[in-house]
Amino acid sequence: MPRMTATDTVRAELARAAGRPGGLAVLTGAGMSAESGIPTFRDAMSGLWSRFDPAQLASEEGFRANPARVWQWYAERRQGVLDAQPNAGHRALADFQQRHPGVMTLITQNVDDLHQRAGQPEVVRLHGDILAVQWLDEGACRKRPRCDPAEAAPGRPPRCVHCGNLARPGVVWFGEMLSVGALERAQRLADECDTMLVVGTSGAVWPAAGLVGRARRGGAQVVIVNPEESEIDAQAHLVLRGTAARVLPGLLAGV
Ligand code: OAD
C-alpha cells in the first residue's frame, strides 16, 4: 500500500473537520498575502520591520511625534493593498468555505481585505483594517452628532474641519489592546475547533500567537503552512513547508 504523504494526512484531517460547524479554524498572517505583493513584517530581506522602525511607524507615540510621516507611510501601504489581488491561497480558502458553509472560521492578523475580496464571508480581524480611519483621540469630538473620521478633510494627516481631531489608520499599534470582541471570538473558535490551519505567520506577536496553543490544548490538530521555520512550529502536529498560494489549493481542492 502506498505511504500517505503529509498532505494526504492533512486532507484526511480536513475532511474530518468538515463534518462539523466550526470544525476548522484558520489563522493567517502576513505570509498569506506575500504572493499578492504585500510585504511581510519579519522576513529578513523584504520584511517591513527590516527596513522601518516599528516604534516610529506603528505606535501612538510615533504618530504623535510625527503624524505626517506615519500617515504617509500608511497611505503608501493602503495603496499597495488597493492595488493587490487575492492570490490562489486566499481563493482556495474561500472556495472551501463556500463548499462547506459554516465549517470554517477565519481569523487573521492581516489588515488587508484580500480574504474578503476572495469571497470569504466573515473574517475575525485581530489587528484592524488598514482601509479604515478612526480618531486619534476617541471621544475628543464634542459635536453632536459626532464627526465621522472618514469625512475628515484630506491632508497629511487628515484633520477634522469641525472638531480639529486627527484621524489615524484603523489598525492596532504596538502597545495597544486588541478589540476585546474580536479576541474573545478568536479564542472561542480556537478552543472549539477540531483542526487549526495556521498560514504565513511567524508566531512572534501575542496574543494572536497564543491561539495556536489554545487550539492544541483544546484537542485540535494543528497544521502549519509556512516556507520557513516559525516560533510556533513546535506546537504543530504537522508542518507543510511551502507558500500559501502553492500549498493551499492542492490541500483544499476536492475536500
Ligand atoms: P511576520 O512578518 O512576522 O511573519 C510572516 C511569516 O510568513 C513568516 O513566518 C514567513 O516565513 C511567512 N511567509 C513568507 N512568505 C510566505 C508565503 N508566501 N506563504 C506562507 N508564508 C509565508 O507576519 P505576522 O506573523 O503576520 O501587527 O506578524 C504578526 C503581526 O506583526 C502583524 O499583524 C503586524 C506585525 O507587527 C500589526 O499590524 C498590529
Boltz pocket constraint, residues with backbone or C-beta under 6 A from the ligand:
constraints:
  - pocket:
      binder: B
      contacts: [[A, 28], [A, 29], [A, 30], [A, 31], [A, 32], [A, 34], [A, 35], [A, 40], [A, 41], [A, 42], [A, 43], [A, 47], [A, 109], [A, 110], [A, 111], [A, 127], [A, 171], [A, 172], [A, 173], [A, 174], [A, 199], [A, 200], [A, 201], [A, 202], [A, 203], [A, 204], [A, 205], [A, 225], [A, 226], [A, 227], [A, 228], [A, 229], [A, 230], [A, 242], [A, 243], [A, 244], [A, 245]]
      max_distance: 6.0
